[in-house]
Amino acid sequence: MRNLSRAIVAPAYLFACLILGGSVQGIWQNMILQLAGIAIIAWAALDRRDEPLPPAGRQLLILALLTICLVAFQLIPIPSSLWVHGGPRERIADGFHTLGVGIPWEPLSLTTGSGLDALFRMIPAIAMVCGMLRLRAYAPQWLAVALIAGTLAGIALGAMQVVSSSVQVSPLYLYEDTSVGRAVGFFANADHMATLLVITLPFLAATASAARGANVQRYSAVVSIAIGLAIVIGVGVALNGSLAGYVLMPPVIAGSALVVIRARRNVRVGIMVLAAVLFLGSVIAVEATAIGGERIGQHTTAAVQSRAELLSTTTRAVFDFLPWGSGLGSFQRVYPLYETPKLVTTTYVIHAHNDYVEVALELGALGIVLMTLFLAWWGAAVWRAWRTAESAPFVRAAAIASAAILAHSLVDFPLRTSAISACFGMCVALLAGGRVAAQQDGAQLRRTRHVVI
């Protein structure tokens, strides 16, 4: 019973994040998730298990710890000789000179309150990683069930939102600023709901693949249910109407096919190349489309909707704030300093719609180094997952789902929500765990045992 109660911790937390963590607008909901996440992290820190972490798990936790230390460093007041040079900080120093007062110690972050808030928003992902790697508080099948259940609940709510949508905003939309008229489920942004729909597909495929060792009837039933649920998700993507969902689905489906199909090496390589090309094509297609656009190639002259304009403006800010960065969570305050005055409207920009460039702006050179190290770690983990035909299906599903999230982050900010952040934490923990395959092998052995007289 104790092992059973431990095994549901991470799946239950994941499901809660999917229901409550769809937008930063949900202040109380996110506070509940963060408090629960802190409890899981504290439990993981105090737990004294003899089983050592796999090398990839240790590396991942070290990278997470270094990131937290970097953000903490940005929030600590330091001498003016360190922070005053470079970019707009010189204007702050000029203001103190004009007032005739000495320059005080100041933190590197220009918005310490936003930095703390952004740090708290990292808790769900870190809690999932700690709960899975340190506590082993999960079973891969239950994680898939939690993810699928949360997605289906979102589709059901989204369908009701679309049906009840009229001139008046339906009360079924959970947040004030939302994609009205589209099936957003428990999210505020239709694109983020599309991310959840897409990343559920490989875990459906993994569930079907994991049932291969069962009897024929059970395996056929699981495959039939998985196909039916995949069709439901396809309907959800159609109701959602997000371009991101449409362009990410083909490469994810191609990758998911590899989870189920036992093909020869050259066939697997061919499908992987096809999936990679489709991923690249999907990113380019969305990048060339206006923010909020629903058709590929739909352009705009408005600066707040042009991805190219956002990227160009943010890149200028990145170089100005090197090497220290402007501080985690400061983008919304920094971006207006670089906007072209004649293009400014009443609509303002809250994110760069490219999380990599936004992280480079906020965390500076050290943030770029940590981001590069993480991507290198992730690439190595994905390579291990696909190197042999015997890799666990849930690990491969995590590789596909995390790739979709990282690709979407090139043109959006899905990881800024607790829901997608928790899903990503689950994926990287599965990639780092190296234990799922062993669990499945043990389950196979238990199924094939028999009495010898």
C-alpha positions in Angstrom: 0.0 0.0 0.0 2.9 2.4 0.8 4.4 1.8 -2.7 1.0 2.4 -4.2 0.4 5.7 -2.5 3.9 6.8 -3.4 3.4 5.9 -7.1 0.4 8.1 -7.5 2.1 11.3 -6.2 3.6 12.5 -9.5 0.6 11.5 -11.7 -1.8 13.2 -9.3 0.3 16.3 -9.3 0.5 16.3 -13.1 -3.3 16.0 -13.4 -3.8 18.9 -10.9 -1.4 21.0 -13.0 -3.4 20.3 -16.2 -6.6 21.3 -14.5 -5.4 24.3 -12.5 -2.3 25.6 -14.2 -3.6 26.7 -17.7 -2.6 30.4 -17.3 -0.6 32.8 -15.1 -3.9 34.6 -14.6 -5.0 31.9 -12.2 -3.2 33.4 -9.2 -4.8 31.2 -6.5 -4.7 28.1 -8.6 -1.0 28.6 -9.3 -0.3 29.3 -5.7 -1.9 26.0 -4.7 0.2 24.2 -7.3 3.4 25.9 -6.2 2.8 25.1 -2.5 2.1 21.5 -3.4 5.3 21.5 -5.6 7.4 22.9 -2.7 6.1 20.1 -0.5 7.2 17.5 -3.1 10.6 19.1 -3.5 11.1 19.2 0.3 10.1 15.6 0.6 12.5 14.7 -2.2 15.3 16.6 -0.4 14.7 14.9 2.9 14.1 11.4 1.6 16.9 9.0 2.3 16.7 6.3 -0.3 19.7 4.1 -1.0 19.1 3.8 -4.7 21.5 6.2 -6.5 20.4 8.6 -9.2 21.3 7.7 -12.8 24.1 10.0 -14.2 21.6 11.7 -16.5 19.3 12.4 -13.5 22.2 13.9 -11.5 23.1 16.1 -14.4 19.6 17.3 -14.9 19.2 18.2 -11.2 22.6 20.0 -11.3 21.4 22.1 -14.2 18.2 23.0 -12.4 20.1 23.9 -9.3 22.5 26.1 -11.3 19.6 27.9 -12.9 18.0 28.6 -9.5 21.4 29.9 -8.3 21.7 32.2 -11.3 18.2 33.7 -10.7 19.0 34.1 -7.0 22.2 35.9 -7.9 20.2 38.3 -10.1 18.0 39.2 -7.1 20.9 40.0 -4.7 22.1 43.6 -4.5 25.6 44.0 -5.7 28.1 47.0 -6.0 27.3 49.5 -8.6 30.6 48.9 -10.3 29.3 45.5 -11.4 25.8 46.3 -12.6 26.0 49.9 -13.9 27.9 49.3 -17.1 26.1 48.4 -20.3 22.8 49.2 -21.9 19.9 51.0 -20.1 21.5 50.5 -16.7 23.7 53.5 -17.6 20.5 55.6 -17.7 19.7 54.5 -14.2 23.1 55.6 -13.0 22.7 59.0 -14.8 19.5 59.4 -12.9 21.3 59.0 -9.5 24.0 61.5 -10.7 21.3 64.0 -11.7 19.8 63.7 -8.2 23.3 64.3 -6.7 23.3 61.0 -4.7 25.6 58.1 -4.8 24.8 55.0 -6.7 23.5 52.4 -4.3 23.9 48.7 -4.4 21.3 47.3 -6.8 20.3 43.8 -8.0 21.1 42.8 -11.6 17.4 42.2 -12.2 15.5 45.3 -13.2 12.2 43.7 -11.8 12.9 41.7 -8.7 9.2 41.1 -8.0 8.7 39.6 -11.5 11.9 37.6 -11.0 10.6 36.0 -7.9 7.2 35.3 -9.6 9.0 33.7 -12.5 11.1 31.6 -10.2 8.0 30.3 -8.4 6.5 29.4 -11.8 9.4 27.0 -12.3 8.3 24.9 -9.3 5.9 22.6 -11.1 8.5 21.3 -13.5 11.1 21.0 -10.7 8.6 19.2 -8.5 7.8 16.7 -11.3 11.6 16.0 -11.8 12.3 15.6 -8.1 9.2 13.5 -7.5 10.1 11.1 -10.3 13.9 11.0 -10.0 14.4 11.3 -6.2 11.2 9.8 -4.8 10.4 7.4 -7.7 6.8 8.5 -7.0 5.3 7.4 -10.3 4.4 4.6 -12.6 4.8 5.4 -16.3 1.4 4.0 -17.2 -0.3 6.2 -14.5 1.5 9.3 -15.8 0.1 8.5 -19.2 -3.4 8.0 -17.7 -3.1 11.4 -15.9 -2.0 13.1 -19.0 -4.8 11.5 -21.2 -7.5 12.2 -18.6 -6.5 15.9 -18.3 -6.5 16.2 -22.0 -9.9 14.6 -22.5 -11.3 16.8 -19.7 -9.9 19.8 -21.5 -11.5 18.7 -24.8 -14.9 18.2 -23.2 -14.7 21.7 -21.6 -13.5 23.1 -24.9 -16.3 21.6 -26.9 -18.8 23.2 -24.5 -17.0 26.5 -24.8 -17.3 26.5 -28.5 -21.0 25.5 -28.4 -21.9 28.1 -25.8 -19.8 30.9 -27.4 -21.8 33.9 -28.6 -21.7 37.7 -28.5 -21.3 37.4 -24.8 -18.2 35.6 -23.5 -19.2 32.2 -22.2 -18.8 31.7 -18.5 -17.1 28.4 -19.3 -14.0 30.3 -20.3 -12.0 30.3 -17.1 -9.8 33.4 -17.7 -10.6 37.0 -18.6 -8.0 37.3 -21.3 -8.5 34.2 -23.5 -9.0 33.0 -27.0 -12.8 33.6 -27.3 -14.7 31.3 -29.7 -12.0 28.6 -29.6 -11.8 25.4 -27.6 -9.1 26.3 -25.0 -10.2 23.9 -22.2 -8.5 24.8 -19.0 -6.1 27.2 -20.7 -6.4 30.8 -21.6 -4.3 30.6 -24.8 -5.5 28.3 -27.7 -2.0 27.6 -28.8 -1.1 26.2 -25.4 -4.1 23.9 -25.4 -2.9 22.8 -28.8 0.5 21.9 -27.3 -1.2 19.6 -24.7 -3.3 17.9 -27.4 -0.3 17.2 -29.6 2.0 15.9 -26.8 -0.7 13.5 -25.6 -0.5 11.5 -28.9 2.9 9.8 -28.3 1.8 8.7 -24.8 -1.2 7.1 -26.4 1.1 5.3 -28.7 3.4 4.3 -25.7 0.4 2.9 -23.8 -0.5 0.7 -26.8 3.1 -0.4 -27.2 3.4 -1.3 -23.5 0.4 -3.6 -23.8 2.1 -5.7 -26.5 3.2 -8.3 -24.0 -0.4 -9.0 -22.8 -2.7 -11.5 -24.4 -4.1 -10.8 -27.8 -7.6 -9.8 -26.6 -6.2 -7.2 -24.1 -3.7 -5.9 -26.6 -6.4 -5.5 -29.3 -8.6 -3.7 -26.8 -5.9 -1.3 -25.7 -5.0 -0.5 -29.4 -8.6 0.1 -30.3 -9.1 2.4 -27.3 -5.9 4.3 -28.2 -7.0 4.8 -31.8 -10.4 6.0 -30.6 -8.8 8.5 -28.2 -6.4 9.7 -30.9 -9.5 10.5 -33.1 -11.0 12.4 -30.2 -7.8 14.4 -29.9 -7.9 15.1 -33.6 -11.4 16.5 -33.1 -10.0 18.5 -30.2 -7.4 20.0 -32.5 -10.1 21.0 -35.0 -12.2 22.6 -32.3 -9.2 24.4 -31.0 -8.3 25.9 -34.3 -4.7 26.7 -33.5 -2.2 26.8 -36.3 0.4 25.4 -34.0 -1.7 22.3 -33.4 -2.2 21.7 -37.1 1.5 22.0 -38.0 2.9 20.1 -35.0 0.5 17.2 -35.4 2.1 15.6 -38.6 5.7 15.3 -37.2 4.3 14.1 -33.8 2.2 11.4 -35.5 5.2 10.3 -37.5 7.3 10.0 -34.4 4.5 8.3 -32.5 4.3 5.6 -35.2 7.9 4.6 -34.3 6.8 4.0 -30.7 4.3 1.4 -31.8 5.8 -0.1 -35.0 8.6 -2.5 -34.8 10.5 -1.6 -38.0 14.0 -2.3 -39.3 16.7 0.2 -38.5 16.7 1.8 -41.9 12.9 2.3 -41.8 13.2 3.8 -38.3 15.9 6.2 -39.5 13.7 7.2 -42.5 10.7 7.9 -40.3 12.9 9.9 -37.9 14.3 12.0 -40.7 10.8 12.6 -42.0 9.6 13.6 -38.5 12.6 16.0 -38.1 11.9 17.6 -41.5 8.3 18.0 -40.6 9.2 19.6 -37.2 11.5 22.0 -39.0 8.9 22.8 -41.6 6.2 23.4 -38.9 8.5 25.9 -37.0 9.2 27.8 -40.3 5.5 27.8 -41.2 4.5 29.3 -37.8 7.4 31.7 -37.8 6.3 33.1 -41.1 2.7 33.7 -39.8 1.4 36.6 -37.8 0.8 36.1 -34.1 -2.8 35.0 -33.7 -3.0 34.1 -37.3 -5.0 31.0 -38.3 -3.6 30.5 -41.8 0.0 29.7 -42.9 1.6 32.8 -44.5 -0.9 35.2 -42.9 1.2 38.4 -42.4 0.6 41.6 -40.6 2.0 45.2 -40.5 1.3 45.5 -36.8 4.6 45.4 -34.8 2.9 43.5 -31.9 1.8 40.7 -34.3 4.9 40.4 -36.4 7.2 37.6 -35.2 10.1 39.0 -37.2 9.7 42.4 -35.6 9.5 40.9 -32.1 12.6 38.8 -32.8 14.6 41.7 -34.2 13.7 44.1 -31.4 14.3 41.5 -28.7 17.7 40.5 -30.2 18.8 44.2 -30.0 17.9 44.2 -26.3 19.8 40.9 -25.7 23.1 42.4 -27.0 22.5 45.6 -24.9 22.0 43.7 -21.7 24.9 41.3 -22.1 26.6 39.8 -20.1 24.3 40.1 -17.1 20.9 40.0 -18.6 17.9 42.1 -17.6 16.6 39.7 -14.9 14.2 36.8 -15.1 10.6 38.0 -15.7 11.6 41.5 -16.9 10.8 41.1 -20.6 7.4 43.0 -20.4 9.2 46.0 -18.8 12.3 46.0 -21.0 10.7 45.5 -24.4 9.0 48.9 -24.6 12.4 50.6 -24.3 13.3 49.2 -27.7 10.0 49.6 -29.6 9.8 52.0 -32.6 7.7 54.9 -31.3 5.7 55.3 -34.5 4.6 51.6 -34.3 3.5 51.7 -30.7 -0.2 51.0 -30.2 -2.5 50.4 -27.2 -1.7 46.7 -27.5 1.4 45.7 -25.6 3.8 42.7 -25.8 4.1 40.3 -22.9 6.5 37.8 -24.4 9.0 37.5 -27.2 7.2 34.5 -28.8 10.6 32.8 -28.8 11.5 31.5 -25.4 15.1 31.0 -26.2 15.7 34.6 -27.2 13.6 35.8 -24.2 15.8 33.7 -21.8 18.9 35.1 -23.4 17.6 38.6 -22.7 16.6 37.9 -19.1 19.4 35.6 -18.0 22.3 37.0 -20.1 25.5 35.1 -21.0 25.3 32.6 -18.1 21.7 31.9 -19.1 22.7 31.2 -22.7 25.4 28.8 -21.4 22.9 26.9 -19.2 20.4 26.8 -22.0 23.0 25.3 -24.3 24.1 22.8 -21.7 20.5 21.7 -21.2 19.8 21.3 -24.9 23.0 19.3 -25.2 21.8 17.1 -22.3 18.4 16.7 -23.9 19.9 15.7 -27.3 22.1 13.1 -25.6 19.1 11.7 -23.7 17.0 11.5 -26.8 19.8 9.8 -28.7 20.0 7.2 -25.9 16.2 6.7 -26.1 16.2 5.9 -29.8 19.6 4.2 -30.1 18.3 0.7 -29.7 15.0 -0.9 -30.7 14.4 -2.2 -27.1 14.1 1.3 -25.5 11.0 1.7 -23.3 8.0 3.2 -25.2 7.3 5.8 -22.5 10.8 7.1 -22.7 10.5 7.4 -26.5 7.1 9.1 -26.0 8.8 11.6 -23.7 11.4 12.3 -26.3 8.7 13.1 -28.9 6.6 15.2 -26.6 9.5 17.2 -25.3 10.7 17.8 -28.8 7.3 19.2 -29.7 7.3 21.6 -26.7 10.9 22.8 -27.5 9.9 23.3 -31.1 6.8 25.3 -30.2 8.9 27.4 -27.8 10.7 28.7 -30.9 7.6 30.6 -31.8 5.6 30.8 -28.6 5.9 30.5 -24.8 4.1 27.3 -23.7 6.5 26.6 -20.9 5.3 29.7 -19.1 2.2 27.8 -17.9 2.3 25.4 -15.0 0.4 22.8 -17.1 2.9 22.5 -19.9 5.8 23.1 -17.6 4.8 20.1 -15.5 4.4 18.0 -18.7 7.9 19.0 -19.8 9.2 18.1 -16.3 7.6 14.7 -16.7 9.2 14.2 -20.1 12.8 15.1 -19.1 12.5 13.0 -15.9 11.5 10.0 -18.0 14.4 10.7 -20.3 16.8 10.9 -17.3 15.3 8.1 -15.3 16.6 5.1 -17.1 14.4 2.9 -14.9 11.2 2.5 -17.0 12.6 -0.2 -19.2 13.7 -2.2 -16.2 10.2 -1.9 -14.7 8.7 -3.2 -17.8 11.1 -6.1 -18.1 10.2 -7.0 -14.5 6.5 -6.8 -15.3 7.1 -9.1 -18.3 8.9 -11.6 -16.1 6.0 -11.6 -13.6 3.5 -12.2 -16.4 5.4 -15.2 -17.8 6.0 -17.0 -14.4 4.2 -20.4 -14.0 4.1 -23.2 -11.5 6.4 -26.2 -12.2 5.3 -29.4 -10.7 
